[in-house]
Amino acid sequence: MSKSTSYPKEKINILLLENISDTAVANFSQAGYTVTKMNGALSEDALIDAIKDVHLLGIRSKTQVTAGVLAAAPKLQAIGCFCIGTNQVDMAAAVQHGVSVFNAPYSNTRSVAELVIGASIMLIRRIVDKNRAAHEGKWLKEATGSYELRGKTLGIIGYGNIGTQVSVLAEGMGLKVMFYDVLTKLPLGNAVACKTLKELVSKSDIITLHVPELESTKNLMSKALIKQCKKGGILINYARGEVVDLDALAAALSQGDMGGAAIDVFPIEPEKNGEAFATPLQGIPNVLLTPHIGGSTQEAQENIGIDVSTKLLAYLEKGISYGSLSVPPISLPLLEGAHRILHIHHNVPGVLAEMNMTLSNNSINILGQYLATNEHIGYVVLDVDKQLSKNAIELMRKVKATIKVRMLY
């Protein structure tokens, strides 16, 4: 195709916030688009002001895309979350406005998994305390309380993309692996599934969390469950800030019931580097605190930049919605000699029939048609005769239950 979108590329506005990797910028630039890149997040009011003419928005975890932001973005086609989670986007509002939301669920799994293994070694050897003492001019050369990983038991809560990577790396280090997941999962290697959380935490020397932020996972590591943990056990949380009761963990560590912890995510996190930060875990021995950097490696950010920008380009230029969390998935080849129309509508009976009847009554030939639906919306891709496409898109805008219509090329 001589051009991949009917709308002039120089008029398409792409806004990337939160210092998204330059690999994403390069991907858009090579496709002929101009990108506005900003290092920090924007407040809701600032984003409302900035988004009115934006077609593609890229964010990480700090920017909150609220219903108010989406209502102020009539040209917005898609949002790229250059991270794993999408909790920062009001997904119901995105669906309502026909905005496709993409993320990168796999691109930083290795970075997080490696850091879990590294933290496990640091904590089980009590390196955190020895490092602090050395910086303070104290010499703490002793083996008391320091152990090898080999032969110890690692308990993984959440056996998904990251949990399974941790499992494989852990076995390579000589650890015994147990896991718990709400879904039945096939164990990798010699990992053993536990039937209950109590069983897992009571037998694990090290516990690592890899679960999403849901109502069911809030305070998953509660005061009661922490009391069930093996004496001297270590807890690692590189998942979500709400899944651990930090006050209960702090008490267990201070009382010697738990032997150490590595926490990378917190219920409330500063928006910018350098801002004040507080947690009940500060000042407690053998506790490793990091500022939400589990997936923050150069390799991970570059991979995420490529992954999400590629999905956004495929949606913008071809209508391909695979990987979208809001628009039903469709992947389809380009059709020569046709114009393509994208139609997003409320998922109610009769829409497709009305579209076809309307086109038929106006003698518009359909060269290709694709439909996918989810619980809330339907997504139709129409390939029609070039000579009649202008009339067709106007007719499609008048179809009942229409949310958004776009001439692709």
Secondary structure, 3 states (H helix, E strand, C coil): CCCCCCCCHHHCCEEECCCCCHHHHHHHHHCCCCEEECCCCCCHHHHHHHCCCCCEEEECCCCCECHHHHHCCCCCCEEEECCCCCCCECHHHHHHCCCEEECCCCCCHHHHHHHHHHHHHHHHCCHHHHHHHHHCCCCCCCCCCCCCCCCCEEEEECCCHHHHHHHHHHHHCCCEEEEECCCCCCCCCCCEECCCHHHHHHHCCEEEECCCCCHHHCCCECHHHHHCCCCCEEEEECCCHHHECHHHHHHHHHCCCEEEEEECCCCCCCCCCCCCCCCCCCCCCCEEECCCCCCCCHHHHHHHHHHHHHHHHHHHHHCCCCCECCCCCCCCCCCCCEEEEEEEEECCCCHHHHHHHHHHHCCCCEEEEEEEECCCEEEEEEEEEHHHHHHHHHHHHCCCCEEEEEECC
